[in-house]
Amino acid sequence: MSKILPALLLAVMLLHLVRPLGLPGLRRRADFWKIAVVAIALMMLTVLIRP
């Protein structure tokens, strides 16, 4: 799981740069940094959950 998550989030960021996703808060190409913030938070959460 810890290796799939970064790859998936990187793919979503690249997809958003090509064509914005249109989700609330992600309507412009310049909003891809918000996906990176969520990615960092999710990776920190997986590190905390891991025994």
N, CA and C atoms as an extended XYZ file, in Angstrom:
153
Properties=species:S:1:pos:R:3:atomname:S:1:resname:S:1:resid:I:1 pbc="F F F"
N         0.820       -1.198        0.000 N   MET     1
C         0.000        0.000        0.000 CA  MET     1
C         0.863        1.260        0.000 C   MET     1
N         1.969        1.215        0.730 N   SER     2
C         2.794        2.415        0.842 CA  SER     2
C         3.517        2.744       -0.461 C   SER     2
N         3.631        1.778       -1.382 N   LYS     3
C         4.276        2.056       -2.663 CA  LYS     3
C         3.261        2.383       -3.748 C   LYS     3
N         2.057        1.912       -3.587 N   ILE     4
C         1.008        2.177       -4.570 CA  ILE     4
C         0.486        3.608       -4.423 C   ILE     4
N         0.342        4.063       -3.203 N   LEU     5
C        -0.237        5.380       -2.940 CA  LEU     5
C         0.538        6.526       -3.602 C   LEU     5
N         1.854        6.623       -3.446 N   PRO     6
C         2.575        7.717       -4.120 CA  PRO     6
C         2.478        7.656       -5.640 C   PRO     6
N         2.526        6.454       -6.199 N   ALA     7
C         2.433        6.324       -7.650 CA  ALA     7
C         1.060        6.761       -8.147 C   ALA     7
N         0.025        6.383       -7.429 N   LEU     8
C        -1.334        6.765       -7.796 CA  LEU     8
C        -1.531        8.273       -7.691 C   LEU     8
N        -1.036        8.869       -6.621 N   LEU     9
C        -1.192       10.312       -6.448 CA  LEU     9
C        -0.364       11.097       -7.466 C   LEU     9
N         0.796       10.581       -7.827 N   LEU    10
C         1.598       11.233       -8.862 CA  LEU    10
C         0.880       11.186      -10.205 C   LEU    10
N         0.248       10.058      -10.497 N   ALA    11
C        -0.515        9.940      -11.738 CA  ALA    11
C        -1.696       10.916      -11.746 C   ALA    11
N        -2.360       11.080      -10.611 N   VAL    12
C        -3.481       12.024      -10.528 CA  VAL    12
C        -2.985       13.452      -10.724 C   VAL    12
N        -1.824       13.778      -10.151 N   MET    13
C        -1.272       15.126      -10.327 CA  MET    13
C        -0.936       15.398      -11.794 C   MET    13
N        -0.332       14.422      -12.469 N   LEU    14
C         0.000       14.601      -13.884 CA  LEU    14
C        -1.258       14.711      -14.735 C   LEU    14
N        -2.251       13.904      -14.423 N   LEU    15
C        -3.523       13.972      -15.139 CA  LEU    15
C        -4.183       15.340      -14.950 C   LEU    15
N        -4.088       15.879      -13.736 N   HIS    16
C        -4.689       17.184      -13.461 CA  HIS    16
C        -3.967       18.300      -14.222 C   HIS    16
N        -2.652       18.158      -14.413 N   LEU    17
C        -1.929       19.167      -15.189 CA  LEU    17
C        -2.328       19.134      -16.652 C   LEU    17
N        -2.614       17.951      -17.168 N   VAL    18
C        -3.021       17.825      -18.561 CA  VAL    18
C        -4.452       18.324      -18.740 C   VAL    18
N        -5.333       17.843      -17.897 N   ARG    19
C        -6.749       18.231      -17.969 CA  ARG    19
C        -7.282       18.348      -16.552 C   ARG    19
N        -7.648       19.560      -16.110 N   PRO    20
C        -8.130       19.733      -14.738 CA  PRO    20
C        -9.305       18.800      -14.426 C   PRO    20
N        -9.309       18.305      -13.190 N   LEU    21
C       -10.301       17.316      -12.785 CA  LEU    21
C       -11.705       17.898      -12.646 C   LEU    21
N       -11.821       19.177      -12.314 N   GLY    22
C       -13.135       19.803      -12.204 CA  GLY    22
C       -13.806       19.590      -10.862 C   GLY    22
N       -13.094       19.001       -9.912 N   LEU    23
C       -13.645       18.819       -8.573 CA  LEU    23
C       -13.618       20.148       -7.828 C   LEU    23
N       -14.467       20.316       -6.819 N   PRO    24
C       -14.422       21.564       -6.040 CA  PRO    24
C       -13.025       21.783       -5.459 C   PRO    24
N       -12.457       22.928       -5.725 N   GLY    25
C       -11.110       23.246       -5.275 CA  GLY    25
C       -10.025       22.825       -6.244 C   GLY    25
N       -10.371       22.090       -7.287 N   LEU    26
C        -9.393       21.625       -8.282 CA  LEU    26
C        -9.855       21.970       -9.695 C   LEU    26
N       -10.285       23.172       -9.903 N   ARG    27
C       -10.827       23.556      -11.199 CA  ARG    27
C        -9.769       24.148      -12.139 C   ARG    27
N        -8.633       24.620      -11.588 N   ARG    28
C        -7.582       25.204      -12.426 CA  ARG    28
C        -6.357       24.311      -12.426 C   ARG    28
N        -5.544       24.406      -13.477 N   ARG    29
C        -4.318       23.607      -13.543 CA  ARG    29
C        -3.360       23.957      -12.418 C   ARG    29
N        -3.379       25.204      -11.979 N   ALA    30
C        -2.466       25.652      -10.931 CA  ALA    30
C        -2.808       25.063       -9.568 C   ALA    30
N        -3.910       24.366       -9.441 N   ASP    31
C        -4.322       23.789       -8.157 CA  ASP    31
C        -3.743       22.400       -7.916 C   ASP    31
N        -2.794       21.956       -8.745 N   PHE    32
C        -2.248       20.614       -8.560 CA  PHE    32
C        -1.464       20.495       -7.258 C   PHE    32
N        -1.007       21.608       -6.698 N   TRP    33
C        -0.273       21.575       -5.435 CA  TRP    33
C        -1.151       21.081       -4.298 C   TRP    33
N        -2.465       21.262       -4.409 N   LYS    34
C        -3.369       20.783       -3.364 CA  LYS    34
C        -3.362       19.262       -3.308 C   LYS    34
N        -3.211       18.621       -4.464 N   ILE    35
C        -3.104       17.166       -4.504 CA  ILE    35
C        -1.817       16.735       -3.804 C   ILE    35
N        -0.744       17.500       -3.980 N   ALA    36
C         0.526       17.175       -3.324 CA  ALA    36
C         0.401       17.287       -1.809 C   ALA    36
N        -0.321       18.272       -1.319 N   VAL    37
C        -0.519       18.419        0.125 CA  VAL    37
C        -1.291       17.226        0.675 C   VAL    37
N        -2.321       16.803       -0.031 N   VAL    38
C        -3.085       15.618        0.388 CA  VAL    38
C        -2.202       14.377        0.334 C   VAL    38
N        -1.351       14.279       -0.675 N   ALA    39
C        -0.459       13.132       -0.800 CA  ALA    39
C         0.500       13.050        0.381 C   ALA    39
N         1.062       14.174        0.772 N   ILE    40
C         1.981       14.190        1.914 CA  ILE    40
C         1.252       13.792        3.183 C   ILE    40
N         0.041       14.296        3.365 N   ALA    41
C        -0.741       13.953        4.556 CA  ALA    41
C        -1.077       12.459        4.577 C   ALA    41
N        -1.451       11.893        3.433 N   LEU    42
C        -1.769       10.464        3.385 CA  LEU    42
C        -0.542        9.600        3.637 C   LEU    42
N         0.617       10.015        3.131 N   MET    43
C         1.824        9.252        3.383 CA  MET    43
C         2.222        9.305        4.857 C   MET    43
N         2.036       10.457        5.486 N   MET    44
C         2.310       10.569        6.918 CA  MET    44
C         1.355        9.686        7.712 C   MET    44
N         0.108        9.626        7.279 N   LEU    45
C        -0.882        8.785        7.949 CA  LEU    45
C        -0.530        7.304        7.821 C   LEU    45
N        -0.072        6.879        6.654 N   THR    46
C         0.306        5.473        6.495 CA  THR    46
C         1.535        5.127        7.337 C   THR    46
N         2.438        6.078        7.501 N   VAL    47
C         3.614        5.830        8.357 CA  VAL    47
C         3.183        5.720        9.817 C   VAL    47
N         2.237        6.540       10.239 N   LEU    48
C         1.759        6.484       11.624 CA  LEU    48
C         0.976        5.212       11.916 C   LEU    48
N         0.230        4.733       10.935 N   ILE    49
C        -0.605        3.536       11.127 CA  ILE    49
C         0.244        2.273       11.109 C   ILE    49
N         1.300        2.279       10.309 N   ARG    50
C         2.151        1.082       10.179 CA  ARG    50
C         2.747        0.721       11.533 C   ARG    50
N         2.687       -0.550       11.923 N   PRO    51
C         3.200       -0.960       13.245 CA  PRO    51
C         4.714       -0.946       13.330 C   PRO    51
